Amino acid sequence: MKTVAVVGGGISGLTAAYRLRMLLGEDARIVVFEATESLGGKLRTVELAGERYDVGAEAFLVRRPEALALVREVGLDESLVQPTKARAKIHAGGSVLGLPPGTVMGVPASADAVAGVLSEKGRALVEAEASLPPLKLPAEDVPLGELLRDRFGDELVDRLVDPLLGGVYAGGADGLGLRATMPGLASAIDRGARSLTEGAASLMPASPSTAPVFGTLLGGLGTLIARLAELSRAEIRTGTTVTALERTATGWQVDDLEADSVLLAVPAPSARRLLDGVAGVASTVFAKIELASMAVVALALPPGTALPESSGVLIGAGERDAAGKPFAAKAFTFSSRKWAQYGEGPVLVRGSVGRFGEPGALHADDDELVRVVRDDLARLTGVTAEPVDTLVTRWGGGLPQYGIGHLIRVERIERAVGGVPGLAVAGAALHGVGIPACIATADAAARRIAGITPTHEGS
């Protein structure tokens, strides 16, 4: 009987455990170790004023196939929920504006796409970008912020690109790499697009799509976590921190478990620690991945509280209100506008706080963080209702930064791990921080453990 230890009980670890069960059959023993008291990692569904509410990841991309396919595979089709028609907005240049279509993570396909967000000077710089010397990228990654500022000026980055990236990485363009964060745009340049606007235009659909971009599940994404744990039929050991891995003559020693194989689905610092002495190069490289911390402040407002007619608002790092006071939050999600399933109950809102290298309000205790976010909400929207319930969820070091050299680091990690029999890695530190990307790494890692060579790690 084959025994596999899966270290990490988030979406990557539980997807891997489920996939291992499908690949190895009923005779395999699969043991999942999770350091905290509950499964799910950054997928965390809580009770807030009687409602099941996500305070980590709240949705997944449906235009990338892995998450949607997994949801259907495990029989949760009927729980799939699409967002309402409410659109996101952005606080840019001191005003709340509609989030412009026709961009790739804020990089515009034309000057017209961002005319309402930028000043006339900023719009003119976007228009002129196509007439700059043709763009040719080196094979290695390039600094995203430097490239965008050189081609478009600062305004596009500060007002549009950074707020969008902040929602994904809690980091801005100046600390990220083009190929690591916008591979489609980089590929368009490689294929011959002469400018960033031309590259973005080549990625636009021929006709506007009405298909939803995001999806979630009734009852929260914790529903998927529970189903994966159930179907994996794994032994689940919560509250158990694996402190070291040891290779033995017959396999691995993991805590008190003798295992044939080990699959690590943990954040970079834990991977660094566990791989030390087992796959030294991978351990060293994991140590170089920088992390951002953030917090989600969930507010349940009284039923009937009026919210703006939008799904939420993104806020740039330098944005201020009309009186010149800066905002602490980087985004608000008006969940009761965005997701129809919340119906007539409490009005649910979540504010996100924390940017890479700028802990700021994260130093405050929970009560103060709630006060700060409520103050931001009032100045941004005029909503001052007293919450009937609140919850602060902190994600210390929760978001890896895909900076310059990230793709090379991942290649080195996978090469080093690939040289150790019975070992595999998965998770957000590798090929993407979103749920579909994590699922892809988990599938690839499980297939490696099962002896099925993936066509491409993480794909």
N, C-alpha and C positions, 0 to 999 in steps of 0.2 A: 504494500500500500504506500503510495507516494504522499509525503507530507510537505505542505508548502506553508511557510510563514509569510503573511502579508503584514507589513508594519505600516500602520496608518489607516484610519477608518473614515477618511473623507470620501469624496466622490471618486477619486482615482483609485484608492485602495479597495473600496467596495465594488466598483466596476471590475477591477482586476479579480477580486474574489469570485464574483459571479461568472466572469468569463472562464476562469480556471475550472470552475465546476462544470461548465458546459464542455470544456475541452478534455478534462481529465476523467469525468464521469463520477459515479456515486462512490467509488471505492477510495477516492482521494480524501485525505484529511487536510482541510484548509483552516488555518487559525489566523484570525485577524487581531492584531494588537493595536489598541488605541489609548493614547496617553491620557486623554480627558475622560470625563464620565459619560459622554454621549457621542454617538456616531454622527458623521456628517461633515466635519471640518467646516469649511466656509459655506456650506449649505446648512443653515440653521433655521428651523421653523419653531416659533415660540407661540405661547398664548398671550395675546395682548387684548385686554378688554373683551375676552371671550372669543376672539377671532384667531384663527391660525394665520401667522404672519411671518414672512421671511425677513430676517435681520442680517443675513449674509447676502450671497447671490440671490437675486429675486427672479431671474429669468435666464433663458438660454437662447442663443441664436438658432433660428430654425432654417436659415439659408445655408448653414453648414450642417452636414447630415448626421453627424455622430450622435448627438443628444436626442434628436427626434427619433432616429432609428432605434436607439436603446429604449426610449420610453415605449415605443410600439412593441418592441421585442418582449418586454417584460409585462405587457398587457395593461398599460396605463393609458391607452388611447382615449378612453372616455373621460379621463381626467384632464386632458389637454385644454388649455385656455389661451385664447389670443387676446392681445391688448385691445382696448377700445380705440376709437378714431381720434382720441385726444392726442395732440402733438406736443413734443417737447419744445421748450424755449431756452433761451440763453440770455444771461445778463452780460451785455457787452457794451463797452463805451458808456456805461452809466445808465443804460436802459434795458428793459426786458423786451427781447425780440424773438420772433419765430426762428427756430433752428433751420438754417437754410438747407434745402435739398441740393443735389448736384455737386456733392463733395465726397472725397474719400478721406474719412476721419479729419474733415476740415480743409483738406487740400482741394481747391475748387477746380471744376472742369471749365469754368469761364468766369470772367469778372462779374457778369450779371448774377451768378449764383450767390455771391456774397455782397452784393451792392447794398443791401439793407443793414448789414452787420458792420461794415467798414466805413470809415470816412471816405470822402471823395479822393483824398490822397492815397489812402490804402487801396481803394478800388482801382485807381490808376496804376498802382504798382503791380497788382494782379494782372491787369490787362496787358501790361508791358512785358510780363514774364515770358510770354511766347516768343518775343523778339530778342531775348537775350541769347548769348552764344549757346549753341546746342549742348544739351546736357549728356554727359557720358559718365557712367558710374564705374568705379573700380570694382573688382570682384569681391573685395572685402566690404564690410558694412561701413557706412558713413554716418557722421553725427546728424541726426534728423533736424534738430533745432538750427544748427549752423547752416545747413543746406536751405531750409525754408526761409530763414532770415536773409540769407544772401539773395535768394530769388524773389522773395515777396516783401521783404521788410519785416519789421517787428509786429505790426498791428495784427496781421492775420494770425500769427502764432499766438500772441497774447490774448486776443479776443475770441478766437474760435478753436484753433488746434489744441492749445493747452487745456481748455475746459473739457474737450472731448477725450483727450488722452487721460486727463485726471480721473474721469469716470471709470476707466479701464485699469490703469496702472497706479493711480494716485501719484503720478509723476508727470512732468512736462516734457516737451519736445527736446529741451536742451540736455536732458540726461538719457535720451533713448536713441536707438539706432533705426535707420530707415528700413533696412532689410528685415530686422527682427520684428518691427511693429507694423509695417505696411508692405508686406512682401508682394502683394499684387501690384502696387504702384512701382516698386523697384523692378519687377519683371516687365512692366510695360515700358519702362525706360530701356531695359536691356533689349527689348524687342524692336527698339527703334524710335520710340517717342522722343521728340527733340526737346520737350519741356515738361515740367510737372503738370501744367494745365492740360497739355496734350495727353499725357499719360493718364491723368484722372478722367479725361473725357473718353478715353478708350475703354475705361472700365464701367462706364455708365450703360445701363440697359437700353436697348433700341427703343423700347416704349416703357413708360413708367409702370412699375409693378404695383399691383394692389395686394400682393401677398404679404402677410405679416412678417416682420423682421425677427420678432421675439415671441417666445411662448413660455408658459409656466404651467403648473399643475394645481388643480383644485386641492385645497388643503395644504398648499405649500410644497416646496421642493423636497422637504423632508419625506414626503410620500415616496419619492424615488429612492431615497436612502433606505427607507424601511423595506421596500420591495427587493432591492438588491441584496440586503442582508438576509432576508427570508429565502430568496431563491438560491443564494450561494450556499445555504446550509452550512455555513462556516461556524466554527467555534469563535465566539466574540469575547474578547477580554478587554473590557473598558477599564479605565483607571490603571492601566499597566504601561509603564514607560520602559521601552527596550533601551538599555544603556550601552550595549555593546553586541557586536556580532563576532562569532568565532568559527573559523573553518575547522572542521574535524576530518578524520580519515574517511568518514562515510558521508559527510555533508556539512551541516551547519548546527551550531548551538545558538539558539535564540531564547534568551531568558531561560526557562527550565524546559524548553522544547527542543527536541532533536528533530531537525527538518532536513529534507533533501534539497530544498530550494528556498530562497528568500527573495521577496519582492518588496522593495522600499517605495512607499508612496507618501513621503513626508516632506515638510519644507526643507529648504536648502541647509539651514544650520543643523538640523537633525541628520540629514543625509551626510553632511560633512563629518559629523561626530561618528556615526555608525560605520562609515566607510574607511575611517582611519585605521590603517593596519590591514585592511581587506582589499581595498582598491585605492591606493594612496594618491594616484593622480586625480581620480574622480573626487576624492575628498578635498584635495587642495583646490580644485576648480570650483566645487560647490561653495567653498569659503569666499570666493570672489564675487558671488552673486549678491548684489545689494538689495535691500528690502525696504519697503515703505510700510508705515503703520497708519491705521485709520480707525474710525469709530462710526457706528451707525446709531443715531438717536431716533428711536421709534416713538411716535406720538399718536395716541388715540384721542381724538377730539370728540366733543359731544355730537350725537347724531344731528344732522341738519346744518352743521358748520359749513359755510360757503367757502369753496376753494376756487382758485383761478381756473379758467377753462383751458387747462393744459395738463399733460401727464407729468410734468416736472420742469425744473429749471436748473441749468448748469451755470456755474459761477466761476469766472476766471480769477486767478490768484491776485490780481491787482485791482479787482473791482471794488467800488465803494458806492454807498448810497448817496442820495441827493445832498446830504449834509457833510459828505466826505468821510464818513465812518466806514472802515473796511468790514467785509463779511468774514466770519470764521468758517462757515460751511462752504464746501465746494460744490454741493448739489443738494437739491430737494427732489424727492419723488412723491407726487400726489397720488398715492396708491389707490385711493377710492375713485379717482378720475381715470387712472390708467387701467385698472382691472375691474370689470363689471361684477365679479363674484362677491365683492364686498357689500353690495346692496345697500340696505337701509340702516345698517348698524352704525357703530362708531366710525367717524371719518378718520382714515389712517394716512399718516404722513411720515416719511423718514428723511432725516437730514444726515448727510455724510460729511465727516470732518476728518482732515488729515491729508497732508501732501508729503511727498518724498523730501526729506531734509528739512521740513518745516513742521515740527510736532505741535507748536502753537497751543491751541486750545486743548489738545490731548493731555496736557499736564493737569488740567482741571479735574476735580472729582466729578462723579456722575451728576450730582445735583447742579453743579455749576455748568456742566456741559449741556444739560437740558435747558438751563436758563439762557445760555449763549445761543443755542440753536433756536429757541423760541423767539429770542430777540431778533435774530436774522430773519426768521419767518415773518415776523410782524413788519419789519422794515421792507422786506421784499414784496410782501403780498397784502399787508394790512390785516392778516389773520392773527387775532390775539386771544382766541378762546382758550380757556384753562383746560388742559388735558384731563381726561378721566383715567388715563393710565400712561405710563412711560416706561421705556426700557433702553438702557445704554449697553451696547455690545461693542467691545473693543477687539480689534484685530491687530495685535502687536506683531509687526513683521509679516503681515499677511499677504503683501503683494510684491513679488519679485520684480526687479527693474530690468527690462530688456535693453541694456545699454550697449555701447560699442563693444564688439567682441563677444556678444552673447551667443551668436550662432557657432562661433569657433569653440566657445566653452562647452556648449552642449555636445558638439561633435567629439570633443576630447573626453567628456564624461561617458558618452555612450561607447566610445572605443575602449576606454579603460574597463568599464563594467562588462562589456562584451567579451573581454578576455578572462573573465572569472566565471567558471562553470556554475550554473545554478543560481545566478544572481541577476536581477533586473531592477530598473528604476522607472518611476512614473511620477507625474504630477505637474503642477503649475510652473515649476522652475525650468521646464524644458521647452516645449514647443507652443506655448500659449497659455494665458491665464484664464480663459473662458472655459465654461463647462464642456463644450464639444471637444476642445483641444485636450483637456484633461482626460476625457473618456478615450480619446485616440491614443494617448500615451499608455493608458491602462490596458487597452486591448493589445497594443504592441508588446508590452511587458509580459502580459499573460501568455501570449503566443510564444514568446521567447522561452519562458519557463516550461511550457508544454512541448517545446522542441519544434515549434512551427516558426520558421524564419519569416519575419515580416518583410514585405517588399520595401518598406522604408520606416525606420524608427519614428514613432509618433504620428504616422499618417494613417 
